[in-house]
Amino acid sequence: MVLSKLFRSLGGEPPKPKALPQVGEATLGRALRLDASMLEAMEAALGESVSPDLVITGQGLVEMADETGTSWLHRFYDDEDRMLQAITGSKDGGDAEEWSFYVPAGSEHLPQDGRIGDWIDRLSRPEIEHGGERFDRLWYEGDDRTQPPVRFVETVYERADMTEGREIVQECMVYGREAPQGELLLLALVMGQGREATFERMLGTGLRPHQVTI
């Protein structure tokens, strides 16, 4: 299942690498092309075409640790806030296990009173509605009870030589549904804290490593 290895307890301090890893063909500053055939479900849901080309201008890194070991979540952003994501079992990114690609599909600032509990509760339900369609929670498979979203801190770098990145607190849940063009993913997040918090939605699809090329 796409992103299944994000469903775990996340721990440790955000990593501060001396050099950013390369995951497959993806690393900061590189231009990539995705398999355009994998974007059809996203295009149908958005009602517009999605370019398969992206130039990486930001790179995020999250360490994910539990009793079974440590995995790494790598995120690659372009100037349109589109995101290519990979999960690996090593920090250097040499063994990408799961890939996915997301585009923005909605953003709003949360109420100015700074309370975000109601929005996190929304991400705890077994389903969510977006664009008039129902998406079912992919984490906690087979469990219809309310479950908390995954909380982590992502460290984002905008230059390859940075040793200190910008840290972003997130509460995250992943949903999906079957569309005529294939599986469609919905990544829903509460990002930031207090008055800076926003509610973000991103539509996505799973990819294989060979579908991400220079």
N, C-alpha and C positions, 0 to 999 in steps of 0.2 A: 504494500500500500504506500502511495506517495506520502512522504513526510512522516511515516510511522515512527521513525527513530527520534522524532522530536518529543514524543510522549514519554517523558522520563523526568526524574528530578534533576534540576539544573543547579550547579553549584560552582564555587570557586570565583576568584577575581577575574574580571574581563581581561583577556590576554593582551599584552603589549609587545607584539613581535618586532624584531629588528628589521625584518624584511617580510612583506606580505606574501603569502603562499600563492602558488599557481595551481588551480584545480582544473585538470584537463587542459583546455585551451584558455580558460578564463583567469584573468588577473587584471589589476588596475591599469588603465591606459590602453588596453587592447580592444580592437574592433572584432566583433563576433557576428556570425550568422546562425540563426536557428532554422530547423526544418519547418518550412512554412506550412506544410500539411498538418502539423500538430496544433496550429493556431485557429483552426476553423471553428471549434466550439466557442472559443473566446470571442471571435469576430461576430458570430451569430448572436451571442448574448449582449455584446456591446453595440451592435448595429453599425459597425464601422470596421475598416481594415486595420490589421495590426502588423506593423513592419517587423520582419524577421531579423533586421539588422540593429545592433546596438553597440555603442561605444561606452566602455566602462569608465565612469568618472568617480565612482565611490565604491569602497569595498568594506563589507562588514564581517565580523567574526564573533562567534559565540562558542564558549566551551560548555559542553554538556556532560556532566559526570553523575554516575550512580554506582550502585554496588557491583554492576557488571563491567564497569570500565568507563572510558571517556570517548565521546564522539565530538565532532566539530561541525558547526553550522556555518557555512560560507555564503555570503550574499554579495551580489555584484549589481550595482545600480548604474543607470544612465541618467542624462539630464532631464528626462521626462519622468523620473521616479519609477520606471519599470525595473523589475528585479528578477535576476536569474539566481537560483538558489541551489546549493549542493550540500549534501551531508556526507562526511567522510569519517573514517576511523582513525585518522592520523592528522596531526596539526598541520603538516606540510601539504595536505590536500592531494596526495598522490593516489588515493584510492576512493574516488567518488562513488558512492553507493546509490544515491538517489538524487535526481535533478528535477527541478520544476521552474516554471517561468510565470511571472505575474505582472499584470498591469493595473494601475489605479482604477477603482470603480466607485469611489465615493469617499468623502472626507468631511468631517465637521468638528468644530471645536465643542467641547463639552461645556455644560452650564458653568457660569462664572463663579458659582458658589464653591467650586473646587471639589465637589463630591462626585466620585465616579463609580460608587458601589452599584448603582442601578445598571450601569453599562456593563460592568463586569458580570453582574447577574445574568444579563442577556447572553453573554458568551458562555455561560454555564449550562444552558439548556441543550437538549439533544438535537435541536433543529433551529434554523434561522431562516428568515425570508429576505430575499434580495431580488429586486427587479420583478416582483410578482411571482417569483418561483421559490419553492421550498428546497433548501439545502440541508442534508443530514450530516450530523457530526461524524467525522472520520476517526477521531480519537475516542477512546473508551468504547470500542466497537462492541455492539450487542448490549450495551448498558444504556437504558433510557432514563436513568436518574440524572439529576443535575450534578455536574462535575466542574470543578474550578478550571479556568483557563491556565495555560502554562505561562509562568512568569520568568522572564530573564532580562539580562542587560546585554544589549548589542553594542559593540564598539566599532564605530565607522571611521574609516580612514579615507582622506581625499588626496593624499600624496603617498607615493610608495615609500618615501624615506621617513614618514612620521613614526614616532615611537609612542605618542600619546594620541589616541583617537577621541572622537566625540561619543559619549556614552548615552544610550537611549533605553530607558526602561519600557518594557512592553508586557502586556497581558494578551496572550495569543490563543486562538482556536482555529482549527481547520475543518471545513465542511466540503461536501461534494454532492454532485447529482449527475445522473446520466442524461446527456443530450443526444439528439440524433447524430451530431458530428463527433461524439465521443465524450469522455468524462470531463466535467468542468469542475474546477476547484474554486473554493471561496476562502480566502484568508482574511479573518476579521481580527482586528487588534485595537486595544486601547494603548496609545503611545503617549509617553510623557506623564507628568504628575501635576496635581493641583491645577492652577489656572492655565497651564501649558498643555493640558491633556487633550488629545483628539481621538476620535473614533474613525478608524480607517478600514476600508474594504478593498480587497484586491482579487480580481478574477484570474485564474491560472489554469495551467495544464501540466501534466507530467512529461518528462523528456528522458531519452536515453543518452548516454554519453556521446554516441556517434552522431546525435542530432544537434550537437553544439560544435561548430567549426569556425575556423578563422576566415 
